[in-house]
């Protein structure tokens, strides 16, 4: 059979170094911090006014809420200021500026996109849907975050993209997140810590506890074993957090920036899926990889509105590798996931609890020459009346990445009933140069009308969108 007809829509998403956030810039050592504070406080009021005016003139056009940001970073260092020293608003803001910096969130790359149906479909023309695109945004030091774009698409595959705001802002971390005790201590046990030594701590906590309660108990415990594990316990607690964006923030202004020690080197390859429960409740989940520079940890984001998020560590022996992708609904009463447990083959997992993955079954090994090195998923399975379409990536000679697909049985997704012998998508000559050459990759597509919409990355640098006929693809795989 001839190759499938693939249509690239011509839209290219490129990294934009003008997109900046503010982040803390606090030097190491209390002495140095105190020296900087002293120099600022010794400025005359006139000198401080002039410096602050220059800062506001230079930077206010680049940040939507610069005064809030300056106050935020002042609060990070105010503990070093003696309580008997009065500070006026000007020097308060100036100290915030000295202990903050700009960071370009996508100076290196804007890639590995996924697409989902927007939770708000009001005032959408008949035959169209509103969508949300997520991207892996990479800045200085190869630090990865999640950014968003929006738009509409009609049944013919005509796209209309929302205007992109010049501003980008981080979410506000919830100060005192709540944890479920059973989940928390199961994860500690899985991390090979001797949780029996934490039995007294566990008994003192209620079934649901917050971070403040946990810190307080860890600080007052006289037990050496608990004290020795304090850092590990807090490391896990801080890896499970909640985020909130301001209600007036546009979609393109929101960025999920690394918030825990476990993500200190980035949030990688979020695979968003619109998950519908049997009772009709819709929750958006995104499985992603947290990276601290040494280890990876699969985690999951949860949101209903793309304003409020929970980040939760995934548990179980097989929540251990990159590329977990959740089915969009329960099957036979269980959650299901496609993953690459061993880094080479495709696996399928099922669980009664979305946070625990204890078993896995081999689904498919590399079969064709363009995937001999490894095969993995490219996002969550997509339901059709003829089976589950799973977009895949294959790695072939010269580490060339191509996109293909397999088809799983609708009632029993452990059965592969079809596949593409040839890639659906390969890097064009114009797409093969970038941070990592010869790569096309996706973190998830959707179907609208007869179009399978595949947002894809070009050589780990830019992104585009391709369309494939669902009917043609199914015929191709089944024949």
C-alpha positions as CSV (number, residue, x, y, z in Angstrom):
1,X,0.0,0.0,0.0
2,X,1.2,3.5,-0.7
3,X,2.2,5.8,2.1
4,X,-0.5,7.7,3.9
5,X,-1.4,11.3,2.8
6,X,0.0,13.5,5.6
7,X,-0.8,17.2,5.5
8,X,1.3,19.7,7.4
9,X,-0.7,22.9,8.1
10,X,2.3,25.2,7.8
11,X,2.1,26.7,11.3
12,X,5.5,26.5,13.1
13,X,5.9,27.2,16.8
14,X,9.4,28.5,17.4
15,X,11.2,29.3,20.7
16,X,11.0,33.0,21.6
17,X,13.8,34.3,23.9
18,X,11.7,37.5,24.6
19,X,9.4,35.4,26.9
20,X,10.8,35.9,30.4
21,X,9.7,35.3,33.9
22,X,11.1,36.6,37.2
23,X,12.8,34.2,39.6
24,X,14.9,34.5,42.7
25,X,18.6,35.4,42.6
26,X,19.9,34.9,46.1
27,X,23.6,34.3,46.5
28,X,24.9,31.7,48.8
29,X,26.0,32.6,52.3
30,X,24.2,34.7,54.8
31,X,27.1,37.2,55.0
32,X,26.9,38.1,51.4
33,X,23.1,38.5,51.5
34,X,23.4,40.8,54.5
35,X,26.1,42.8,52.8
36,X,23.8,43.5,49.8
37,X,20.9,44.4,52.1
38,X,23.1,46.9,54.0
39,X,24.3,48.6,50.8
40,X,20.7,49.1,49.7
41,X,19.5,50.3,53.1
42,X,22.4,52.8,53.2
43,X,21.2,54.5,50.0
44,X,19.6,57.9,50.4
45,X,15.9,58.1,49.7
46,X,16.7,60.1,46.5
47,X,19.2,57.5,45.3
48,X,16.8,54.6,46.0
49,X,14.0,56.5,44.1
50,X,16.1,57.0,41.1
51,X,17.4,53.4,40.9
52,X,13.8,52.0,41.3
53,X,12.4,54.4,38.6
54,X,15.1,53.1,36.2
55,X,14.2,49.5,37.0
56,X,10.5,50.0,36.5
57,X,11.1,51.9,33.2
58,X,13.3,49.0,32.0
59,X,11.3,46.0,33.1
60,X,7.6,46.9,33.7
61,X,6.8,46.4,30.0
62,X,8.2,42.8,30.2
63,X,6.2,41.7,33.3
64,X,2.5,42.0,33.8
65,X,2.6,42.3,37.6
66,X,6.1,43.5,38.4
67,X,5.2,45.1,41.7
68,X,3.8,41.8,43.0
69,X,6.9,40.1,41.9
70,X,9.2,42.5,43.6
71,X,7.3,42.1,46.8
72,X,7.5,38.3,46.5
73,X,11.3,38.3,46.2
74,X,11.6,40.9,49.0
75,X,9.7,38.4,51.2
76,X,12.3,35.7,50.4
77,X,15.1,37.7,52.1
78,X,13.3,39.8,54.8
79,X,14.2,37.3,57.5
80,X,17.8,38.7,57.2
81,X,16.7,42.2,58.1
82,X,16.7,43.1,61.8
83,X,13.1,43.6,63.1
84,X,13.9,47.0,64.5
85,X,14.8,48.5,61.1
86,X,12.0,50.3,59.3
87,X,11.9,50.0,55.5
88,X,9.8,52.2,53.2
89,X,8.0,50.9,50.1
90,X,10.8,52.1,47.7
91,X,13.6,50.2,49.4
92,X,11.3,47.2,49.9
93,X,10.7,47.0,46.1
94,X,14.4,47.8,45.5
95,X,15.5,44.9,47.6
96,X,13.1,42.6,45.7
97,X,14.8,43.7,42.5
98,X,18.3,43.0,43.8
99,X,17.3,39.5,44.8
100,X,15.5,38.6,41.6
101,X,16.4,38.1,37.9
102,X,14.9,37.5,34.6
103,X,14.9,34.0,33.1
104,X,14.1,33.2,29.5
105,X,11.8,30.2,29.5
106,X,12.1,29.2,25.9
107,X,15.4,30.4,24.7
108,X,16.5,26.9,23.6
109,X,13.4,25.0,22.4
110,X,9.6,24.9,22.2
111,X,8.7,21.3,21.4
112,X,7.1,17.9,22.3
113,X,3.5,19.2,22.1
114,X,0.2,17.5,23.0
115,X,-3.4,18.6,22.3
116,X,-6.7,18.2,24.1
117,X,-10.2,19.6,23.8
118,X,-10.6,22.7,25.9
119,X,-12.9,22.4,29.0
120,X,-14.8,25.5,27.8
121,X,-16.6,25.0,24.5
122,X,-19.0,28.0,24.8
123,X,-19.4,30.3,21.8
124,X,-17.7,27.9,19.5
125,X,-19.0,27.8,15.9
126,X,-20.9,24.7,14.9
127,X,-18.6,22.0,13.6
128,X,-15.5,23.4,15.4
129,X,-13.9,22.8,18.7
130,X,-11.7,24.9,21.0
131,X,-8.4,23.2,21.9
132,X,-5.4,23.5,24.2
133,X,-1.9,22.8,23.1
134,X,0.8,22.1,25.7
135,X,4.5,22.4,25.0
136,X,7.8,21.5,26.6
137,X,9.5,24.9,26.9
138,X,13.3,24.9,27.4
139,X,15.4,27.8,28.6
140,X,18.8,28.5,30.0
141,X,20.6,25.5,31.5
142,X,18.2,23.2,29.6
143,X,15.5,23.7,32.2
144,X,12.1,22.5,31.0
145,X,8.7,23.9,31.8
146,X,5.1,23.5,30.4
147,X,3.5,26.3,28.4
148,X,0.2,26.5,26.7
149,X,-1.4,27.8,23.5
150,X,-5.1,27.8,22.4
151,X,-7.2,28.0,19.3
152,X,-10.1,26.5,17.3
153,X,-10.2,23.9,14.5
154,X,-13.1,23.0,12.2
155,X,-14.0,19.6,10.8
156,X,-12.1,20.3,7.6
157,X,-8.9,20.9,9.6
158,X,-8.8,24.7,9.3
159,X,-7.1,26.2,12.3
160,X,-7.5,29.6,14.1
161,X,-4.9,30.3,16.8
162,X,-5.4,32.6,19.8
163,X,-3.2,35.7,20.0
164,X,-0.2,35.0,22.2
165,X,0.3,37.4,25.1
166,X,3.7,39.0,25.4
167,X,3.7,38.1,29.2
168,X,4.3,34.8,30.9
169,X,3.9,34.2,34.7
170,X,4.4,31.3,37.0
171,X,1.6,29.8,39.1
172,X,1.4,30.5,42.8
173,X,2.2,27.4,44.9
174,X,-0.3,26.5,47.6
175,X,1.4,27.1,50.9
176,X,0.1,24.1,52.8
177,X,-0.9,21.2,50.5
178,X,-2.8,18.2,51.9
179,X,-1.6,14.6,51.7
180,X,-3.3,11.2,52.1
181,X,-1.4,9.2,54.7
182,X,-1.7,5.8,53.1
183,X,-0.5,7.1,49.7
184,X,2.3,9.0,51.3
185,X,3.8,6.2,53.4
186,X,3.4,3.6,50.6
187,X,5.6,5.8,48.4
188,X,8.2,6.1,51.2
189,X,8.2,2.4,51.5
190,X,8.7,2.1,47.7
191,X,11.7,4.4,48.0
192,X,13.3,1.6,50.0
193,X,13.2,3.5,53.2
194,X,12.6,1.6,56.4
195,X,9.1,2.9,57.1
196,X,8.9,0.7,60.2
197,X,11.1,3.3,61.9
198,X,8.5,6.0,61.0
199,X,5.6,4.1,62.7
200,X,5.3,6.6,65.5
201,X,5.3,9.5,63.0
202,X,2.6,7.7,61.0
203,X,0.4,7.1,64.1
204,X,0.5,10.8,65.0
205,X,-0.7,12.0,61.6
206,X,-4.4,11.9,60.6
207,X,-5.7,10.2,57.5
208,X,-5.2,13.5,55.7
209,X,-2.5,15.9,56.9
210,X,-0.9,19.0,55.6
211,X,2.7,20.1,55.2
212,X,2.8,22.3,58.3
213,X,1.6,19.4,60.5
214,X,4.3,17.1,59.0
215,X,7.1,19.7,59.5
216,X,6.0,20.3,63.1
217,X,6.1,16.6,64.0
218,X,9.4,16.1,62.2
219,X,11.0,19.0,64.1
220,X,9.8,18.0,67.6
221,X,10.4,14.2,67.3
222,X,13.2,13.1,69.6
223,X,13.7,9.8,67.7
224,X,17.0,9.6,65.9
225,X,15.6,7.4,63.1
226,X,12.9,9.9,62.3
227,X,15.5,12.7,62.4
228,X,17.8,10.8,60.0
229,X,14.9,10.4,57.5
230,X,13.7,14.0,57.8
231,X,15.2,15.1,54.5
232,X,13.7,12.1,52.6
233,X,10.3,12.6,54.0
234,X,10.3,16.4,53.2
235,X,11.7,15.7,49.7
236,X,8.7,13.4,49.0
237,X,6.2,15.9,50.5
238,X,7.6,18.8,48.5
239,X,7.3,16.7,45.3
240,X,3.5,16.6,45.8
241,X,2.2,20.1,45.6
242,X,-0.6,22.3,44.3
243,X,-0.5,25.3,42.0
244,X,-3.0,28.1,41.2
245,X,-3.0,30.6,38.4
246,X,-4.7,33.9,38.7
247,X,-8.2,33.9,37.2
248,X,-7.3,36.8,34.8
249,X,-4.3,35.1,33.3
250,X,-4.7,34.2,29.7
251,X,-3.8,30.7,28.6
252,X,-0.6,31.7,26.9
253,X,0.5,33.6,30.0
254,X,0.5,30.5,32.2
255,X,3.7,28.5,32.7
256,X,4.2,25.5,35.0
257,X,7.7,26.0,36.1
258,X,9.6,23.5,38.2
259,X,8.4,23.8,41.8
260,X,10.1,21.0,43.7
261,X,13.6,19.6,44.4
262,X,12.6,16.6,42.4
263,X,12.0,18.8,39.3
264,X,15.1,21.0,39.8
265,X,16.3,20.1,36.3
266,X,13.0,20.3,34.6
267,X,9.5,19.0,33.8
268,X,9.7,16.9,30.7
269,X,7.3,15.7,28.1
270,X,3.8,16.2,29.6
271,X,1.2,14.0,28.0
272,X,-2.1,15.6,28.6
273,X,-5.4,13.6,28.3
274,X,-9.0,14.5,28.7
275,X,-10.2,11.7,31.1
276,X,-13.9,11.0,31.4
277,X,-15.2,9.0,34.3
278,X,-18.2,6.7,34.1
279,X,-20.4,9.3,35.9
280,X,-19.5,12.0,33.3
281,X,-17.0,13.9,35.4
282,X,-14.1,15.2,33.3
283,X,-10.5,15.6,34.7
284,X,-7.4,16.5,32.7
285,X,-4.4,14.4,33.6
286,X,-0.8,14.9,32.4
287,X,1.8,12.2,33.0
288,X,5.3,13.7,32.9
289,X,8.9,13.1,33.9
290,X,10.4,15.1,36.8
291,X,14.1,15.3,36.6
292,X,16.6,16.5,39.2
293,X,19.8,16.1,37.2
294,X,20.4,12.6,38.4
295,X,17.1,10.6,38.7
296,X,13.8,10.7,36.9
297,X,10.5,10.3,38.7
298,X,7.2,9.8,36.8
299,X,4.5,12.2,38.1
300,X,1.0,13.2,37.2
301,X,-0.7,16.6,37.0
302,X,-4.4,16.9,37.7
303,X,-6.6,19.8,36.7
304,X,-10.2,20.5,35.7
305,X,-9.8,24.0,34.5
306,X,-6.1,24.6,33.6
307,X,-6.0,27.2,36.4
308,X,-5.7,24.9,39.4
309,X,-3.3,21.9,39.5
310,X,-2.2,19.1,41.7
311,X,1.2,17.4,41.1
312,X,1.4,13.9,42.6
313,X,4.2,11.3,42.5
314,X,3.3,8.0,40.8
315,X,3.9,4.8,42.7
316,X,4.6,1.2,42.0
317,X,7.4,-0.9,40.6
318,X,6.4,0.0,37.0
319,X,6.1,3.7,37.5
320,X,9.8,3.9,36.8
321,X,10.5,5.0,33.2
322,X,9.7,7.9,30.9
323,X,6.7,8.1,28.6
324,X,3.7,6.9,30.6
325,X,0.4,7.7,28.7
326,X,-3.0,7.3,30.3
327,X,-6.0,6.0,28.4
328,X,-8.9,8.6,28.4
329,X,-11.3,6.4,30.4
330,X,-11.4,3.3,32.6
331,X,-11.6,0.0,30.7
332,X,-13.4,-2.9,32.5
333,X,-13.3,-0.8,35.7
334,X,-9.6,-0.1,35.6
335,X,-7.2,2.7,34.7
336,X,-4.8,1.8,31.9
337,X,-1.5,3.1,30.8
338,X,0.8,2.7,27.8
339,X,4.5,2.9,28.8
340,X,8.1,2.0,27.9
341,X,9.1,0.1,31.1
342,X,12.5,-1.1,29.8
343,X,13.4,1.8,27.5
344,X,13.0,-0.4,24.4
345,X,9.5,-2.0,24.1
346,X,5.9,-0.9,24.5
347,X,4.1,-2.1,27.6
348,X,0.5,-1.9,28.9
349,X,-0.5,-1.6,32.5
350,X,-3.7,-1.6,34.4
351,X,-4.6,-0.5,37.9
352,X,-7.6,0.1,40.2
353,X,-5.8,3.2,41.6
354,X,-4.4,5.9,39.2
355,X,-1.4,6.5,41.5
356,X,-0.2,2.9,41.8
357,X,1.3,0.7,38.9
358,X,2.4,-2.7,40.2
359,X,2.0,-4.9,37.1
360,X,2.9,-4.6,33.4
361,X,2.5,-6.7,30.2
362,X,4.6,-6.6,27.1
363,X,2.5,-5.1,24.3
364,X,4.8,-4.8,21.3
365,X,8.5,-5.1,20.5
366,X,10.2,-3.2,17.7
367,X,9.2,-4.9,14.5
368,X,10.1,-2.7,11.5
369,X,13.6,-1.3,10.5
370,X,12.6,2.3,11.4
371,X,12.0,1.2,15.0
372,X,14.7,-1.4,15.6
373,X,16.4,0.7,18.3
374,X,13.2,1.3,20.4
375,X,9.5,1.9,20.3
376,X,7.5,4.2,22.5
377,X,4.2,5.9,22.7
378,X,3.5,9.5,21.4
379,X,0.7,10.3,23.8
380,X,-2.5,8.8,25.1
381,X,-4.5,6.2,23.1
382,X,-7.3,7.7,21.0
383,X,-10.7,5.9,20.9
384,X,-12.4,5.1,17.5
385,X,-15.2,2.7,16.7
386,X,-12.6,0.2,15.2
387,X,-10.1,0.3,18.0
388,X,-7.7,2.4,20.1
389,X,-5.2,4.3,18.0
390,X,-1.8,4.6,19.7
391,X,0.6,7.0,18.1
392,X,4.1,5.6,18.4
393,X,7.7,6.8,17.9
394,X,10.3,4.5,16.5
395,X,14.1,5.0,16.6
396,X,16.0,3.7,13.6
397,X,19.5,4.0,12.1
398,X,21.5,7.2,12.8
399,X,19.1,7.7,15.8
400,X,16.4,8.9,13.4
401,X,13.0,9.3,15.1
402,X,9.8,8.6,13.1
403,X,6.1,8.5,14.0
404,X,3.9,5.5,13.4
405,X,0.8,4.0,15.0
406,X,-0.6,0.7,16.3
407,X,-4.3,-0.2,16.8
408,X,-5.5,-1.9,19.9
409,X,-8.7,-3.9,20.4
410,X,-11.5,-1.7,21.8
411,X,-12.6,-4.1,24.5
412,X,-9.2,-5.7,25.2
413,X,-6.4,-3.2,24.6
414,X,-3.7,-5.8,25.4
415,X,-4.3,-7.1,21.9
416,X,-2.6,-5.4,18.9
417,X,-4.9,-5.7,15.9
418,X,-3.1,-3.4,13.4
419,X,0.0,-1.3,12.8
420,X,1.6,1.0,10.3
421,X,4.4,-0.8,8.4
422,X,5.9,2.5,7.3
423,X,6.1,5.7,9.4
424,X,3.2,8.2,9.3
425,X,5.6,11.1,9.8
426,X,9.4,11.4,9.2
427,X,11.5,14.6,9.5
428,X,11.6,16.6,6.3
429,X,14.8,18.2,5.2
430,X,13.6,21.5,6.6
431,X,12.8,19.8,10.0
432,X,15.9,17.6,10.6
433,X,18.3,20.3,12.0
434,X,18.0,21.4,15.6
435,X,19.1,20.8,19.1
436,X,18.7,17.0,18.5
437,X,18.7,16.4,14.7
438,X,16.6,13.9,12.7
439,X,13.7,13.8,15.2
440,X,9.9,14.1,15.0
441,X,8.1,13.4,18.2
442,X,4.6,14.0,19.7
443,X,3.1,13.9,23.2
444,X,-0.5,13.4,22.0
445,X,-3.1,14.0,19.3
446,X,-6.9,14.2,19.1
447,X,-9.5,13.4,16.5
448,X,-11.9,16.0,15.1
449,X,-14.1,15.1,12.2
450,X,-12.1,12.6,10.0
451,X,-8.8,14.3,10.9
452,X,-6.3,12.9,13.3
453,X,-4.5,16.0,14.5
454,X,-0.9,15.4,15.4
455,X,1.1,18.2,17.0
456,X,4.7,17.2,16.6
457,X,8.2,18.4,17.5
458,X,11.0,19.1,15.0
459,X,14.4,18.0,16.1
460,X,13.8,19.1,19.7
461,X,13.6,22.7,18.7
462,X,10.4,23.8,16.9
463,X,6.9,22.4,16.6
464,X,4.2,21.9,13.9
465,X,0.9,20.3,13.3
466,X,0.1,17.5,10.9
467,X,-3.3,16.0,9.8
468,X,-4.0,12.4,8.7
469,X,-7.4,11.0,7.6
470,X,-8.7,8.7,10.4
471,X,-10.5,6.5,7.9
472,X,-7.4,6.1,5.7
473,X,-5.2,5.4,8.8
474,X,-7.5,2.7,10.1
475,X,-7.7,1.0,6.7
476,X,-3.9,1.3,6.4
477,X,-3.3,-0.4,9.8
478,X,-5.9,-3.1,9.4
479,X,-4.8,-4.0,5.9
